[in-house]
Amino acid sequence: MHRAVKMKTSGSHVLADVWLSEYEDEMEGLIAKVELALATSGMTVLGKVVHDFGGKAFTGVWLLSESHMSIHTFPERNFMNIDCFTCGDQGQPLLCVGDLIKGLQVDSAKIQILKRGE
């Protein structure tokens, strides 16, 4: 009889609710800011899917070798949700989310950092 070996898994999951004082970015500009934040935080993008809802509203998901990043925008409410998860020690999700919102006209933000696995 073989025993299952319990492997140590870990990761960081950063969730952000962001309220903007002004929603100035077009979809392409905000996507460029996401991709710059991913690059500067050590993430490796494997692919992305973006759905345009019109009027600056979109949902984008980036598949990362470290895990994933997503953003859901609600320009009519000056609001967006950001989700960045990495498994292991590669990449810096908090730096990624921080760099992204630093480049926006933020009124307030609620950021949660979850440690996953262990």
Helices and strands as residue ranges (DSSP letters): E 10-20, H 27-40, E 45-54, E 57-64, E 67-74, G 75-77, E 79-87, H 93-102, E 106-117
